[in-house]
Amino acid sequence: MRFLGYTIGDPSAPVPPPTPELMAEMGKFVEEATKAGVLVATGGVEPLDDAVKVSLKDGQFTVRD
């Protein structure tokens, strides 16, 4: 089973780019997780406005576009 982890920021608040130190730490994390076999893919996702919401309740999936 695969899981997607993400955060949703406030689109009205600008976000500064990551620092070189943060990028180095993330690089270490990705390398370790990949070697451990728990990280199978990385990459961006579409903006929230383009998202499709999938819910599961009582064994039934609901898809909202």
TORLOBA-596377 format. One record per atom (N, C-alpha, C): atom name; residue number from 1; x, y, z. Coordinates in nm, 2 decimals. Example, Ala and Ser with C-alpha at 12.3 -4.5 7.8 and 13.67 -1.06 7.14 Angstrom:
REM TORLOBA-596377
["N" 1 [1.32 -0.57 0.78]]
["CA" 1 [1.23 -0.45 0.78]]
["C" 1 [1.32 -0.33 0.78]]
["N" 2 [1.28 -0.22 0.71]]
["CA" 2 [1.37 -0.11 0.71]]
["C" 2 [1.29 0.00 0.79]]
//
This chain:
REM TORLOBA-596377
["N" 1 [0.08 -0.12 0.00]]
["CA" 1 [0.00 0.00 0.00]]
["C" 1 [0.09 0.12 0.00]]
["N" 2 [0.05 0.22 -0.07]]
["CA" 2 [0.12 0.35 -0.08]]
["C" 2 [0.05 0.46 -0.01]]
["N" 3 [0.12 0.55 0.05]]
["CA" 3 [0.06 0.67 0.11]]
["C" 3 [0.12 0.79 0.05]]
["N" 4 [0.04 0.90 0.04]]
["CA" 4 [0.09 1.03 0.00]]
["C" 4 [0.09 1.12 0.12]]
["N" 5 [0.20 1.18 0.15]]
["CA" 5 [0.21 1.28 0.26]]
["C" 5 [0.23 1.42 0.19]]
["N" 6 [0.15 1.51 0.24]]
["CA" 6 [0.16 1.65 0.19]]
["C" 6 [0.11 1.75 0.29]]
["N" 7 [0.14 1.87 0.26]]
["CA" 7 [0.09 1.98 0.34]]
["C" 7 [0.02 2.08 0.25]]
["N" 8 [-0.08 2.15 0.30]]
["CA" 8 [-0.15 2.25 0.23]]
["C" 8 [-0.12 2.38 0.30]]
["N" 9 [-0.05 2.47 0.22]]
["CA" 9 [-0.02 2.60 0.28]]
["C" 9 [-0.13 2.70 0.25]]
["N" 10 [-0.12 2.82 0.30]]
["CA" 10 [-0.21 2.93 0.28]]
["C" 10 [-0.16 3.00 0.15]]
["N" 11 [-0.25 2.99 0.04]]
["CA" 11 [-0.20 3.04 -0.09]]
["C" 11 [-0.19 3.19 -0.09]]
["N" 12 [-0.24 3.26 0.01]]
["CA" 12 [-0.23 3.41 0.02]]
["C" 12 [-0.10 3.45 0.09]]
["N" 13 [-0.03 3.35 0.15]]
["CA" 13 [0.10 3.38 0.22]]
["C" 13 [0.21 3.33 0.14]]
["N" 14 [0.30 3.42 0.10]]
["CA" 14 [0.42 3.38 0.03]]
["C" 14 [0.51 3.29 0.11]]
["N" 15 [0.57 3.19 0.04]]
["CA" 15 [0.66 3.10 0.11]]
["C" 15 [0.80 3.11 0.05]]
["N" 16 [0.89 3.14 0.14]]
["CA" 16 [1.03 3.16 0.09]]
["C" 16 [1.08 3.02 0.04]]
["N" 17 [1.18 3.03 -0.05]]
["CA" 17 [1.24 2.90 -0.10]]
["C" 17 [1.31 2.84 0.01]]
["N" 18 [1.33 2.70 0.01]]
["CA" 18 [1.41 2.63 0.11]]
["C" 18 [1.55 2.68 0.11]]
["N" 19 [1.61 2.67 0.23]]
["CA" 19 [1.75 2.71 0.25]]
["C" 19 [1.84 2.59 0.20]]
["N" 20 [1.96 2.62 0.16]]
["CA" 20 [2.05 2.51 0.13]]
["C" 20 [2.07 2.41 0.24]]
["N" 21 [2.06 2.45 0.36]]
["CA" 21 [2.07 2.35 0.47]]
["C" 21 [1.95 2.26 0.48]]
["N" 22 [1.83 2.32 0.45]]
["CA" 22 [1.71 2.23 0.45]]
["C" 22 [1.71 2.14 0.33]]
["N" 23 [1.76 2.18 0.22]]
["CA" 23 [1.77 2.10 0.10]]
["C" 23 [1.87 1.98 0.13]]
["N" 24 [1.98 2.01 0.20]]
["CA" 24 [2.08 1.90 0.23]]
["C" 24 [2.01 1.80 0.33]]
["N" 25 [1.94 1.85 0.43]]
["CA" 25 [1.87 1.76 0.52]]
["C" 25 [1.77 1.67 0.45]]
["N" 26 [1.69 1.73 0.36]]
["CA" 26 [1.59 1.66 0.29]]
["C" 26 [1.66 1.55 0.20]]
["N" 27 [1.77 1.59 0.14]]
["CA" 27 [1.84 1.50 0.05]]
["C" 27 [1.89 1.37 0.13]]
["N" 28 [1.94 1.40 0.26]]
["CA" 28 [1.98 1.29 0.34]]
["C" 28 [1.85 1.20 0.38]]
["N" 29 [1.74 1.26 0.41]]
["CA" 29 [1.62 1.19 0.44]]
["C" 29 [1.58 1.10 0.33]]
["N" 30 [1.57 1.16 0.21]]
["CA" 30 [1.53 1.09 0.09]]
["C" 30 [1.62 0.97 0.06]]
["N" 31 [1.75 0.99 0.07]]
["CA" 31 [1.85 0.89 0.05]]
["C" 31 [1.83 0.77 0.15]]
["N" 32 [1.81 0.80 0.27]]
["CA" 32 [1.80 0.70 0.37]]
["C" 32 [1.66 0.62 0.36]]
["N" 33 [1.56 0.70 0.33]]
["CA" 33 [1.43 0.63 0.31]]
["C" 33 [1.42 0.54 0.19]]
["N" 34 [1.49 0.59 0.08]]
["CA" 34 [1.50 0.51 -0.04]]
["C" 34 [1.58 0.38 -0.02]]
["N" 35 [1.69 0.39 0.05]]
["CA" 35 [1.78 0.27 0.08]]
["C" 35 [1.70 0.18 0.17]]
["N" 36 [1.62 0.23 0.26]]
["CA" 36 [1.54 0.14 0.35]]
["C" 36 [1.42 0.08 0.28]]
["N" 37 [1.39 0.12 0.15]]
["CA" 37 [1.28 0.07 0.08]]
["C" 37 [1.14 0.12 0.12]]
["N" 38 [1.14 0.23 0.19]]
["CA" 38 [1.01 0.28 0.23]]
["C" 38 [0.97 0.41 0.15]]
["N" 39 [1.06 0.46 0.07]]
["CA" 39 [1.02 0.57 -0.02]]
["C" 39 [1.04 0.52 -0.16]]
["N" 40 [0.93 0.52 -0.23]]
["CA" 40 [0.93 0.46 -0.37]]
["C" 40 [0.92 0.57 -0.47]]
["N" 41 [0.88 0.69 -0.44]]
["CA" 41 [0.86 0.80 -0.54]]
["C" 41 [0.86 0.93 -0.47]]
["N" 42 [0.91 1.03 -0.54]]
["CA" 42 [0.90 1.17 -0.49]]
["C" 42 [0.85 1.25 -0.61]]
["N" 43 [0.80 1.37 -0.58]]
["CA" 43 [0.76 1.46 -0.69]]
["C" 43 [0.65 1.55 -0.65]]
["N" 44 [0.62 1.64 -0.73]]
["CA" 44 [0.52 1.74 -0.70]]
["C" 44 [0.38 1.69 -0.73]]
["N" 45 [0.28 1.76 -0.68]]
["CA" 45 [0.14 1.73 -0.71]]
["C" 45 [0.08 1.86 -0.77]]
["N" 46 [-0.03 1.84 -0.83]]
["CA" 46 [-0.10 1.96 -0.89]]
["C" 46 [-0.15 2.05 -0.79]]
["N" 47 [-0.18 2.18 -0.82]]
["CA" 47 [-0.24 2.27 -0.73]]
["C" 47 [-0.37 2.22 -0.67]]
["N" 48 [-0.40 2.26 -0.55]]
["CA" 48 [-0.52 2.22 -0.48]]
["C" 48 [-0.64 2.24 -0.56]]
["N" 49 [-0.65 2.35 -0.63]]
["CA" 49 [-0.77 2.38 -0.72]]
["C" 49 [-0.79 2.27 -0.82]]
["N" 50 [-0.69 2.20 -0.86]]
["CA" 50 [-0.70 2.09 -0.96]]
["C" 50 [-0.72 1.95 -0.90]]
["N" 51 [-0.73 1.95 -0.77]]
["CA" 51 [-0.73 1.82 -0.70]]
["C" 51 [-0.87 1.75 -0.71]]
["N" 52 [-0.86 1.62 -0.70]]
["CA" 52 [-0.98 1.53 -0.69]]
["C" 52 [-0.98 1.47 -0.55]]
["N" 53 [-1.09 1.49 -0.48]]
["CA" 53 [-1.10 1.43 -0.34]]
["C" 53 [-1.16 1.30 -0.34]]
["N" 54 [-1.09 1.20 -0.28]]
["CA" 54 [-1.14 1.06 -0.27]]
["C" 54 [-1.16 1.03 -0.13]]
["N" 55 [-1.29 0.99 -0.09]]
["CA" 55 [-1.32 0.96 0.05]]
["C" 55 [-1.36 0.82 0.05]]
["N" 56 [-1.34 0.75 0.17]]
["CA" 56 [-1.39 0.62 0.19]]
["C" 56 [-1.46 0.62 0.32]]
["N" 57 [-1.59 0.57 0.31]]
["CA" 57 [-1.68 0.57 0.43]]
["C" 57 [-1.76 0.44 0.42]]
["N" 58 [-1.77 0.36 0.52]]
["CA" 58 [-1.85 0.24 0.52]]
["C" 58 [-1.82 0.15 0.40]]
["N" 59 [-1.70 0.15 0.36]]
["CA" 59 [-1.66 0.06 0.25]]
["C" 59 [-1.70 0.12 0.11]]
["N" 60 [-1.74 0.24 0.10]]
["CA" 60 [-1.78 0.30 -0.02]]
["C" 60 [-1.69 0.42 -0.05]]
["N" 61 [-1.64 0.42 -0.18]]
["CA" 61 [-1.56 0.54 -0.22]]
["C" 61 [-1.65 0.64 -0.28]]
["N" 62 [-1.61 0.77 -0.25]]
["CA" 62 [-1.68 0.88 -0.31]]
["C" 62 [-1.57 0.97 -0.38]]
["N" 63 [-1.59 1.00 -0.50]]
["CA" 63 [-1.49 1.09 -0.57]]
["C" 63 [-1.56 1.22 -0.61]]
["N" 64 [-1.49 1.33 -0.57]]
["CA" 64 [-1.54 1.46 -0.60]]
["C" 64 [-1.43 1.53 -0.68]]
["N" 65 [-1.48 1.58 -0.79]]
["CA" 65 [-1.38 1.65 -0.88]]
["C" 65 [-1.40 1.80 -0.87]]
//
